[in-house]
């Protein structure tokens, strides 16, 4: 029987260590914006620590290190608690919380772990190294009920919530695999957090390892090992699926870029070819007007040609030359800010954290975003009476989030009916691209927030 458990713990530990190594490996630029990938480092530490602790159990089964068993047991407990803490980090980091709340929530695993460690070491110092192996109540209550169980539940809830958001983007296969991964973490949390050794207090006297063995006639370690293998397998599938979807998205972006480039070339050809030819004809007619008697007809022809030139220029302006693609948005805003910083006293800055991998926006939408930001900056310079203006651009999973802030007198002190503010124009542009524009006074200044959903 010990040989069987040796193999079980070997597979169990390997599954989690393998998952941990996979999780902390670089996933490539096309995957860096997936929230799961950003949180994978915590899952990686969890897997490596948890798998190592199971291999420590495996080592004790060999009876080769009997004189070191108390030390191995205590180190194993430290590794397990640390692994549960990292799993809780993973779950909390995936939750769609505001940054301030998330920062506070992320302190919880560390606080619980530190309190557990203080209590653990105090009991070892007072009663000796064998205390916890003979009296598992302390570890069961804190490590299992307070850390392991909530860690699994939080991770499952976070993955469920992410699954719903991904489903809204019509990534049904991805959402399905997230949902499956959430179910597995839920099972893991229940197994690791509730099914403990049988003890004389509730719920350990009712829900324990013996209940699994008696009901299904298999050791609970086999079930846990199976869960570890399923987590590993599903995690790899989720990353592979996302990688494929991102490659398809990048392919569409490249096609869009090629189309835009063709339009630009068309504009240049029109400008350098047709307009220049028309302009030359106009000069010839102007010459004839000075030397011919029928000047009224020639004047009419010249006016018609000038009208055609103006219409062509207007077409180029609205369709090619002034269009801003999403990949050029950052550069255009930065150029605008740099020029403005040279000629006025308000210091303008851009903080942009978005990648083309996050989503796609048409040239029309990115152009309207640019002019909304431009109008907002113009208002800051003309009316804010402040010293600083900030533009923050951040990519969220479903939309592009833009904030323009200043430290001036605030929008509340300005007449909203004043047409020169361009508020009506900004609202019209936002509405045209399906965006949400909100302008509000803050403690010191004004905040303009623009949310533009990604296109499918």
N, C-alpha and C positions, 0 to 999 in steps of 0.2 A: 504493500500500500504506500509506503513512503516514496517508492520509485515513481508511482503514478502521480503523486502530488508534486514531486520534483519536476516532472514533465509539464504539469499544469502551470506551475509557477514560472517555469522557463518560458512557456508560450505567452502567458499572461504578461510577464515583464517585458518580453520582446515586443509584443503588440503595442504597448504604451510607449516604450522607448523609440520604436520605429516611428510612431505617430509624432513624438516630440521632435525627433530629428527632421522629419518632413516639414513640421510646422515652422521651425526656425530657419529653414533654408530660404534663400532669396527666390521670390516667385516671379521676378521680371517686372519691367516697367508697366506692361499692360495690365497687371493685376494689382498695382499698389493702391488703387482707389477703392477697392472693395473693402467695406468695413470689416468683414471677417478676416481678411489678410492683415489689416492693421492690428488686429487683436491676437493674431496667431502666435506671437512670441510668448504670450502668457500660457496659451495651450501647449506650446512646445516645452516650456519649463515644467508645467504640470505633468506632461507625459513622461519626460526623462526622470523626474524625481519619483513619480509614482511607480514607474517600471523598475527603477533601481531599488526601491523599497521592497518590491515583490521578489526581486532577485536576492535580496538579503534574507528574506524568509526561506527562499530556495537553498541558500548557503547553509542555513542552520539545519535543514533537513539532512544534509550530508553527514552531519555530526563530526565534521573535520575541524570545526572551530568551537568546540564545546567550552573551552576555557574563556573564550571571548563572547559567548552568547549574550550575557547581560549588556555588554557594550553594543553589540550588533543590534540587539532589540531596541535599545534607547535611541541609537542613531536612526534606525528604521522609523521610529515614531516621529522623529524630527523631520525626516524626509517626507513622510506621509502628510503631516500637518502643513508643511511648506507647499506640497503639491495641491492640497485642497485650497489653500489660500490663493495660489496662482489660478486655479480653476474659477474661483470667485472673481478674481481680477478679470479673467477672460469674459465671464458673463456680464459683469458691470460695464466693462468697456464697450460691449456690444449694445447695451441698452440705449435707446434714443432719448437720453437725458440731456438737459442743458449743461454746458461745460462746467458751470459753477457747482451744480448739484452732483455731477459726475465726479468732480474733483474731491468732494466730500465723501461720496460713496466709496471711492477707491481707497480711502483710508481705513475702511472697516476691516478688510482682511488682515491688514498689518496689525491693527489694534488687537483683534482676536488672537492672532498668532503670538504676539508679544505677551499678552496676558496668559495664554496657555503655557508658553515657555517658562515664564516666571514661576507659575504654579508647579509645573512639571519638575523643574530643577529644585525647587524648594522641597518637594516631597522626596526626591532622590537624595538630597543632602541630609534630610532628617531620618529617612527610613532605609536608605541604601539602594544600590543599583537594581535589585530584584523587585523593588516595590511595585512598579507598574506592570510587570509581567504577571505578578500574583494578584494584583488589584486593578483590573482594567476599567473600573468605574469612571475614573477621572478622564481617561482618554475617550471613553465611549460618549460621555456627556458633551465634552467640549469639541473634540476632534471630529466625532461622527455626527452628533445631533446638531451642533451649532455651526460647524464648518462644512463638512462633506455634504450633508443633505441640502442646506441652502445653496451651496455652490452648484450642485447639479440642477436644482430647480431654477435658479437665476439664469444659468446658461441656457436651459431649455426655453424659458420665457423669452429671453433675448433672441434666440434663434427663431422662435415662433413669430415674433414681431417683425424680424427682418424678412421672414418668409412672406408675410402679408405685403410688405412694401415692395419686395421684388416681384410679386405677382401682379401688382398694379402696373409695373413696367412691361407686362406680358412676357416675362421670362419664366414660363410655366415649369420647364424642366428644372431650372435652378431653384425655384420656389419649392418644388416637390422634394428636392434633395435636402434643402434647408429644413423642411418640415420633418423629414425622416431623421436627420441629424439631431433635431430638437427632441424627438421621441427617444432616441438612444441615450442622450444625456439625462433625460428624465428618468429612464430606467436605471442608469448608472447612479444617479443621485440617491434614488430609493434603495438600491442594493447596497451601496457603500455607506449610506447614512442611517438606514433603518435596520437592515439585517445584520445585527452584531451578534456577538457571543451571548448565550442565554445567561441572564443575571436576575437577581431578586428584586427588580424594580421595573415599573412600567415606563416605556413599552418593551424593554428588552426581555421581559418575562413572557411576552406574547409574540412579538415580531422579532425573530432571530434566525441565525443560520440554520438551526435544526429544523425550522419550519420549511425551508426550501428543500433540505435533504429528505425530510419525511414525506413531503408532498410530491416531489418530482423524482426522488430516488437518485439524485445526482448531487455531488458536492457544489456548494455555492461558488467555489473557486472556478469551476467549469463555466458557470453562467457569467461570472465576471470576465473571464478570459474571452468568452464569445462576444461580450459587449465591447471589450477593448478592440477586438479585431473588426467589429462592425463600425466603430467610430473611425478607426484608421481607414477602412475602405471607403466609407461615405465622404470623409473629409477630402480624400484624393479625388473622388468623383466631382465634388462641389468645385474644387479648384480647377479641374480639367474643363468642366462645363463653362465656368466663368471665362477661362482663357479662350475657349472656342468662341463664345459670344463676343468677347472683346475684339478678337481678331476680325470677326465679321463686321463689327462696328467700325473698326479702323479701316477696313476695306471700303465701307460706304463713305467714310470721311475722305479717303483718297480719291474715290470717284467724284465726290462733291468738289474736291480741290481741283481736279483736272477740268471739270466743267466750268468752274469759276475762272480758271486760268484761260480757258478758251474764250470766255466772255471778255476777259480783259484784253486779250490779243485782238478780238473783234473791235473793241473800242479804240484801240491804238490804230488799227488799220483804217477805221472810219475817220478818225481824227487826222491822221497823217495823209490819207488818200483823198477821200471824197471832199472833206471840208477844205483842204488846201486847193483842190481843183476848182471848187466853187468860188473860193476866194480869188483865185487867179482870173476866173471869168469875170468876176465883179470888177477887178481892176481894169480889164480890157474894156468893159462897158463904160466904166467911168471915163476912160480915155476917149471912147467914141462920143460920149455926151458932150465933151468939150469941142468936138470937131464936126458934129452932125446936127441937122436942123430938128429932127424928130426926137427931141430930148425927153418929151413926156413919156413916150413908149419905152425909151431906154431907161428912164428913171423908174418906171414901173417894174421893168425886168430886174433892175438892180435891187429894188425893194423886195421882190419875190425871192431873189437869191439870198439876200441877207436874212429874210424870214426863215428860209430853208436851213441856213447855217445855224441860226439860233435854235430852231427846233431840234436839229441834229445834236447840237451841244447839250441841250436840255435832256435829250434821250441818253446821251453818254453820261451825263452827270447823275441821272437817277438810276441808271442800270449797270454802269460799269465803273467809271473812274472814281466815284465817291462811295462805292460799296465797300463795306468792311467785313471781311470774313472772320469767323470765330477764332481762327488761328492767328489772326493779326490784331485782335482786339486789345490784348495787353500792350503790344508795341505801340499802337496808335494812341492809347490813353497815356502811356509813359511819355511819348513824344509831345503830346499836348501839354502835359504837366511840366515837362522840362522847359518848354518855351514860355509858359506862363510864369514859372518861378524866376525867369530872367527879367521880367518886366513889371513885377508887382511884389508887395511886401508879404502877403500871406503865404506861408510855407505849405505847399501841397505835396502829398505823398501817396503812393500806391502800394497796397499790400495785396497781392493776388496769389491765391492758392487753388488753382484749378488746372486740370489737365484735359486734353482733348479726349482722353479715354473715359471721362466721366459721363459725357453725353454729347448730343449733337444739336446745334442751332443753325438755322438757315442764315444766309448772308443778310436777309432782310431784318431778322431779329437782332443779330449782332450789331448791325448798323444802327438800329433804333436804340439799342442799349448804349452805344457810344454817344449818340446825341442827347440822350437823357442825362448821362453823366456829364457831358459838356455843358448842358444847360444848368445843372446843379452846381457845377464848379463856377460858372459865370455868376450865379446868384450869390455864392459864397464871397467871391471877390467884390461884387458890387454892393451887397447889402448886409453881410454878416457882421462887419466891423470886428472880426476876430483876427487871430494871428496864425491859425492853423486849420488846414482842411485835410481830411483823410478819406481815401477811397479803399474800401475793403471788398475784395471779390473772393468768394468761397464756393466751391462746388459741393453740393449736397447730392444725395443719391437720386433725388427726383427733380431737382431744379438747381439753377444758378442763383446764388444769393449775393446781392450787392448792397453795401451800405456806404453812404456818403455822409460824413460828419464834420461839423465845424464847432469851434469854441466861441462863437460870436454871441450876439444879443438874443438870438432865438427867433423862431418863426412866429411865436405868439405876439411879438411886438411889431410885426409888419402887417400891413393891410393886405388881406388875401385877395381883394378885388383888384389889386394893382397888376395890370396886364403885363408890365415889363418883367415881372418875376418869371414868366414862362411856365407857371404851374399848370395851366390848362394844356399847354403843348406837351409837357412831360406826361401828364395823365393820359392824353390822347395817344401818345406813342406807346405807353405801357399797355393800354387797352388794345391797341392794334396788334400787338404781339402776344396777347393772352397773358400778360404779366399782371402782377399786383404791386401797386405803388402806394407807399404810406409815408407821409411827412408829419413829423411830430417834434415838439420842443422837448429838449432834455435839460438836465440840471444846468449845463453851461453850453448852450448852443442849439443846434438843430440836427436831427437825424433823418435822413431819407433812406428808406429801405425799398429795394426793388427785388421781386422774386419772379423769375422767368422759368417756366417748366421746360425740361428737356424735350426735344422732339423724339418720336419713336424711331 
